[in-house]
Amino acid sequence: MLQISVVIPVFNEEESLPELTAWISKEMEIHQYTYEVILVNDGSTDRSWDVIKELANKDSRIKGVEFIRNYGKSAALDVGFSKAQGEVVITMDADLQDSPQEIHSLYQMISKEGYHLVSGWKRKRHDPISKTIPSRFFNAVTRLISGIKLHDFNCGLKAYQNKVVKNIHIYGEMHRYIPLIANWQGFDKIGEKEVVHRPRKYGYTKFGLERFINGFLDLISVSFVNRYKKKPMHFFGTLGTISFLSGFIITIKLIIEKINGLNKGIPVREITEQPLFFLALVALIVGVQLFLTGFLAEMMTSNNSHRSDYTISEEINLLE
């Protein structure tokens, strides 16, 4: 088995690829690692794929995957993870802002110190304030919601044990939340390393401010899915019960007030003429619908559960 797999998503980075792969090769030779570099071309419109093919023809350790169109960084990483054969899988961006000199330290933290995942932290960033301020706010909110104490969730420079990348699936824009997804899968030994952030040498950034808006939506999505995908009744059933009981209590209150008024000879409006009655009716209906939604979701979850849904850490003396 190879020691290291380097997975690199590529989108319109033809200028940087030769320099990046040469730098990686140099670092690997210094430390005498066995390795592979997997370049995933995410629908580039420049010569990136031609450059990848040229590099792969010169060095068999460089491998390439090409998408027919742009699917996004998460899809590129997911495919790269599925192809990776190294004991330690390291991801980095293709724009030369991540330094291959960090590979050795990241590998040591995984292989020697036993971390499941190590995330880079760009303490000093070479980005405009329009990116650094929203990024700090985004990371602070993510730390608060997830409980994982990382400074930079979105750093592209990360290292993983091979079994981590084989047991997680990322899609959409979920690459920002790989530490959360891995943690929820049981890989909870997560470390952090301060890394160098280099100024961009070629091209321009492919991400705009919209990524922060999408990022918060994705955070809500990934939090909900990972917490309730195996127990949807806990979510829908709880909300349904609260809604139904609220409607039921309001209805009982209106009935008691009506009966008391009739017994005391006090004029009381008809129950159906009071706004609270319609609020109670809506709460009762919504409560029943939410409960039935949870029940149906629970049935679907039960029918679609597979052994592959569970993460196996290790096996002994078992045949395939």
C-alpha positions in Angstrom: 0.0 0.0 0.0 1.2 3.5 -0.8 2.1 5.8 2.1 0.4 8.9 0.7 -2.3 9.9 -1.8 -2.5 13.5 -2.7 -6.0 14.5 -4.0 -6.2 17.8 -5.9 -9.4 19.2 -7.4 -8.6 21.2 -10.5 -10.6 24.0 -12.2 -8.8 26.2 -14.7 -5.3 25.9 -13.2 -3.2 25.0 -16.3 -0.4 27.4 -15.3 0.1 26.1 -11.8 -0.1 22.3 -12.4 3.5 21.6 -13.6 5.0 23.7 -10.8 2.7 22.1 -8.2 3.4 18.5 -9.2 7.1 19.1 -9.5 7.1 20.6 -6.0 5.1 17.7 -4.6 7.6 15.2 -6.2 10.5 17.0 -4.7 9.1 16.9 -1.2 8.2 13.2 -1.5 11.7 12.3 -2.7 13.3 14.2 0.2 11.3 12.1 2.7 11.4 9.0 0.5 7.6 8.4 0.6 5.7 6.1 -1.8 2.9 8.2 -3.2 0.4 9.0 -5.9 -1.1 12.3 -7.0 -4.7 12.3 -8.1 -5.7 15.3 -10.2 -9.5 15.6 -10.6 -10.3 18.0 -13.5 -13.6 19.5 -12.5 -14.8 20.6 -16.0 -12.0 23.1 -16.7 -12.5 25.2 -19.8 -8.7 25.9 -20.3 -5.9 23.4 -21.0 -5.9 21.8 -17.6 -6.8 18.3 -18.8 -4.2 18.4 -21.5 -1.6 19.4 -19.0 -2.7 16.6 -16.6 -2.3 14.1 -19.4 1.1 15.4 -20.3 2.2 15.1 -16.6 0.7 11.6 -16.2 2.6 10.4 -19.4 5.9 11.6 -17.8 5.2 10.2 -14.3 3.0 7.2 -13.6 2.5 8.3 -10.0 0.4 11.2 -11.4 -3.1 10.1 -12.1 -6.0 12.0 -13.6 -9.8 12.0 -13.5 -11.9 14.3 -15.8 -15.5 15.4 -15.3 -17.6 16.1 -18.4 -18.7 19.4 -16.7 -18.1 21.4 -13.6 -19.7 19.5 -10.6 -17.9 21.4 -7.8 -15.2 20.8 -5.3 -17.1 18.3 -3.2 -17.7 16.0 -6.1 -14.0 16.2 -7.1 -12.9 15.3 -3.6 -15.4 12.5 -3.3 -14.2 10.9 -6.5 -10.6 11.4 -5.5 -11.2 9.8 -2.2 -12.8 6.8 -3.9 -9.6 6.3 -6.0 -7.0 7.0 -3.3 -4.9 4.0 -2.2 -2.5 5.7 0.2 -2.5 5.0 4.0 -2.8 8.8 4.4 -4.8 10.9 2.1 -3.9 14.6 1.8 -6.0 17.2 0.0 -4.8 20.6 -1.3 -5.8 23.2 -3.8 -4.2 23.5 -7.2 -3.6 27.2 -7.1 -0.2 27.0 -5.3 -1.5 28.8 -2.2 -1.1 25.5 -0.3 2.5 24.5 0.3 3.6 20.9 -0.4 6.2 21.4 2.3 3.4 20.8 4.8 2.8 17.2 3.6 5.5 15.7 5.8 4.2 17.2 9.0 0.6 16.3 8.2 1.6 12.7 7.4 3.5 12.4 10.7 0.4 13.7 12.7 -1.7 11.0 11.1 0.7 8.1 11.0 2.6 8.7 14.3 0.2 10.7 16.5 -2.9 8.7 15.5 -5.2 11.5 14.4 -8.1 10.5 12.2 -8.1 13.9 10.5 -5.9 17.0 10.6 -7.1 20.3 9.3 -4.9 23.1 8.2 -5.2 26.6 9.7 -4.2 29.6 7.7 -3.6 32.0 10.5 -2.0 34.5 8.2 -4.0 34.8 5.0 -3.1 36.5 1.8 -6.7 37.4 1.0 -8.6 40.7 0.9 -10.6 41.7 3.9 -13.8 41.1 2.0 -12.9 37.4 2.3 -11.2 37.2 5.7 -13.9 38.9 7.8 -16.8 36.7 6.5 -14.5 33.7 6.8 -13.8 34.3 10.5 -17.5 34.8 11.2 -18.4 31.7 9.2 -15.8 29.6 11.2 -17.0 31.0 14.5 -20.6 30.0 13.8 -19.6 26.5 12.6 -17.5 26.0 15.8 -20.5 27.0 17.9 -23.0 24.7 16.1 -20.6 21.7 15.6 -18.7 21.8 18.9 -15.5 21.1 16.9 -12.7 23.5 17.9 -11.1 24.3 14.5 -10.1 27.7 13.4 -10.5 27.1 9.6 -13.0 24.6 8.5 -12.7 25.6 4.8 -8.9 25.2 4.5 -8.2 22.9 1.5 -5.1 21.5 3.1 -6.1 18.5 5.2 -4.9 15.0 5.9 -6.9 11.9 6.6 -6.5 8.2 7.5 -7.5 6.2 4.5 -10.5 4.6 6.4 -11.9 8.1 7.0 -12.2 9.0 3.3 -13.6 5.6 2.5 -16.4 5.9 5.0 -17.7 9.4 4.2 -19.6 10.7 1.3 -19.6 14.4 0.3 -21.8 16.2 -2.2 -23.1 19.6 -3.1 -20.9 22.0 -1.2 -20.3 19.8 1.8 -16.5 19.8 1.5 -16.5 22.7 4.0 -17.9 20.3 6.6 -15.8 17.2 6.2 -14.6 17.4 9.8 -18.3 17.4 11.0 -19.2 14.5 8.7 -16.2 12.5 9.8 -16.9 13.3 13.5 -20.5 12.1 13.2 -19.2 8.9 11.6 -17.2 8.3 14.7 -13.8 9.7 13.6 -13.5 12.1 16.5 -9.7 12.4 16.9 -9.5 15.7 14.9 -6.3 17.8 15.0 -5.3 21.1 13.6 -2.0 22.4 12.2 -1.0 25.9 11.4 0.0 26.1 7.7 1.5 28.6 5.4 -0.9 30.4 3.1 0.9 31.7 0.0 -0.2 34.5 -2.3 -1.9 33.4 -5.5 0.7 33.2 -8.3 -1.5 32.4 -11.3 -5.1 33.1 -12.3 -7.8 34.3 -10.0 -10.0 33.0 -7.2 -12.9 30.8 -8.3 -15.0 31.6 -5.2 -17.1 34.6 -4.5 -19.0 36.0 -1.5 -22.0 33.7 -2.3 -20.1 30.8 -0.9 -20.6 32.1 2.6 -24.4 32.3 2.1 -24.4 28.8 0.6 -22.1 27.7 3.4 -24.6 28.6 6.2 -27.4 26.8 4.3 -25.2 23.8 3.9 -24.3 23.8 7.6 -28.0 23.7 8.5 -28.5 20.9 5.9 -25.6 18.7 7.0 -26.5 19.2 10.7 -30.1 18.1 10.2 -29.3 15.2 7.9 -26.5 13.7 10.0 -28.5 14.1 13.3 -31.8 12.8 12.1 -31.4 10.7 9.0 -31.5 7.5 11.1 -34.2 8.7 13.5 -36.5 11.1 11.6 -39.4 10.4 14.1 -37.3 12.1 16.8 -37.5 15.4 14.9 -40.9 15.3 13.2 -42.5 13.4 16.0 -41.3 15.9 18.6 -42.5 18.9 16.6 -45.8 17.1 15.8 -46.4 16.3 19.5 -45.7 19.9 20.6 -48.0 21.2 17.9 -50.8 18.7 18.6 -50.7 19.2 22.4 -50.7 23.0 22.0 -53.8 22.8 19.8 -55.4 20.3 22.2 -54.7 22.5 25.3 -56.1 25.6 23.6 -59.3 23.7 22.6 -59.8 22.4 26.2 -59.3 25.9 27.5 -62.0 27.3 25.2 -64.4 24.5 26.1 -63.9 25.1 29.8 -64.4 28.8 29.5 -67.6 28.2 27.5 -69.0 25.8 30.1 -68.1 28.1 33.0 -69.7 31.0 31.2 -72.9 29.1 30.7 -73.0 27.9 34.3 -72.6 31.4 35.6 -74.9 33.0 33.1 -72.1 35.1 31.6 -72.4 35.8 27.9 -69.6 34.0 26.1 -68.8 34.0 22.4 -69.3 30.8 20.4 -66.1 28.8 20.3 -66.1 28.8 16.5 -66.1 32.6 16.5 -62.9 33.0 18.5 -59.5 33.4 16.7 -57.9 31.0 19.2 -60.2 28.2 17.9 -58.8 28.4 14.4 -55.2 28.6 15.8 -55.9 25.4 17.8 -57.4 23.7 14.7 -54.4 24.5 12.6 -52.0 23.3 15.4 -54.0 20.0 15.7 -53.9 19.4 11.9 -50.2 20.4 11.6 -49.3 18.2 14.6 -51.0 15.1 13.0 -49.3 15.8 9.7 -45.8 16.1 11.2 -46.3 13.0 13.2 -47.4 11.0 10.1 -44.4 12.5 8.2 -42.1 11.2 10.9 -43.8 7.8 10.8 -43.5 7.5 7.0 -39.8 8.7 7.1 -39.1 6.1 9.8 -40.5 3.4 7.6 -38.5 4.5 4.6 -35.3 4.7 6.8 -35.9 1.2 8.1 -36.4 -0.2 4.6 -33.3 1.6 3.1 -30.9 0.8 5.9 -27.8 -1.2 4.8 -24.8 -2.6 6.5 -22.7 -0.1 4.6 -24.4 2.6 6.7 -22.2 1.6 9.6 -18.5 2.5 10.0 -16.3 -0.5 10.8 -13.0 0.5 12.4 -11.1 -2.7 12.1 -11.6 -6.5 11.4 -9.6 -9.5 12.5 -9.4 -12.9 10.7 -12.5 -12.2 8.6 -12.6 -13.4 5.0 -14.2 -11.2 2.3 
